[in-house]
Amino acid sequence: MAITERTIIGSREVLPDGQIQVRTDSIYEKDGIEISRSYHRHVVSPGDDLDREDESVRRIARVEHTPAKIAAFKLSREKQT
């Protein structure tokens, strides 16, 4: 009767401005059968530090977060404030 927890990246979505929405799933299992699941979401913006991100998110960021995309994102944020 062991209860275990495992974490997976449930989804990754790239928005038009380059932000990456990441959903992390925490899965709780009893004897190998899922009994509960919870979700946590966070956003990775162009220019953010990627050191703590999952490798799959870093791969997407390397393609999507070009210098031009980072500059455009920073400029749009500056205009909002």
matplotlib code that plots the C-alpha trace (Angstrom):
import matplotlib.pyplot as plt

x = [0.0, 2.6, 1.6, 4.0, 4.2, 5.7, 5.9, 5.7, 5.5, 1.9, 1.9, 3.9, 2.3, 4.0, 2.1, 2.5, 4.7, 7.1, 6.0, 5.9, 3.1, 4.2, 1.8, 3.4, 1.3, 1.8, 0.5, -0.3, -0.6, -1.5, 0.0, 0.6, -2.9, -3.5, -5.7, -5.1, -3.6, -2.9, -1.5, 0.8, 1.3, 4.0, 5.1, 8.6, 9.1, 11.6, 14.8, 14.1, 16.7, 16.2, 18.5, 15.7, 13.4, 12.9, 15.0, 11.9, 11.1, 14.8, 14.7, 11.6, 13.1, 16.3, 14.2, 11.5, 13.5, 15.5, 17.3, 14.7, 11.8, 13.5, 13.9, 10.3, 9.0, 11.0, 9.8, 6.2, 6.5, 8.1, 5.2, 2.7, 4.3]
y = [0.0, 2.5, 6.0, 7.7, 11.1, 11.9, 15.1, 15.6, 18.5, 18.1, 20.8, 23.6, 26.3, 29.1, 32.4, 34.8, 37.2, 34.3, 33.5, 29.8, 28.6, 25.5, 23.2, 20.8, 17.9, 16.3, 12.7, 10.8, 7.0, 4.2, 0.9, 2.2, 3.5, 7.2, 8.5, 12.3, 14.9, 18.5, 21.2, 24.2, 26.7, 29.2, 31.4, 31.7, 35.0, 35.9, 36.8, 34.9, 32.7, 29.1, 27.3, 25.9, 24.9, 21.4, 20.5, 20.4, 24.0, 25.1, 23.4, 25.4, 28.6, 28.2, 28.2, 30.8, 33.3, 34.9, 38.2, 40.0, 38.3, 39.2, 42.8, 43.1, 41.5, 43.9, 46.9, 45.8, 45.5, 49.0, 50.5, 49.0, 50.7]
z = [0.0, -1.1, -2.0, -4.5, -6.1, -9.5, -11.4, -15.2, -17.5, -18.7, -21.3, -22.9, -25.0, -26.9, -27.1, -30.0, -28.0, -27.2, -23.7, -22.8, -20.6, -18.7, -16.8, -14.2, -13.1, -9.7, -9.9, -6.7, -7.0, -4.7, -5.6, -9.2, -9.7, -10.0, -7.1, -7.5, -9.8, -9.2, -11.5, -11.2, -14.1, -14.7, -17.6, -19.0, -20.8, -23.5, -21.7, -18.5, -16.8, -18.0, -15.5, -13.4, -16.3, -17.6, -20.6, -22.8, -22.0, -22.5, -26.0, -26.9, -25.5, -27.6, -30.7, -29.8, -27.7, -30.4, -29.8, -31.8, -29.9, -26.5, -27.6, -28.8, -25.6, -23.4, -25.5, -25.2, -21.4, -21.1, -23.1, -20.7, -17.6]

ax = plt.figure().add_subplot(projection="3d")
ax.plot(x, y, z, "-o")
ax.set_aspect("equal")
plt.show()
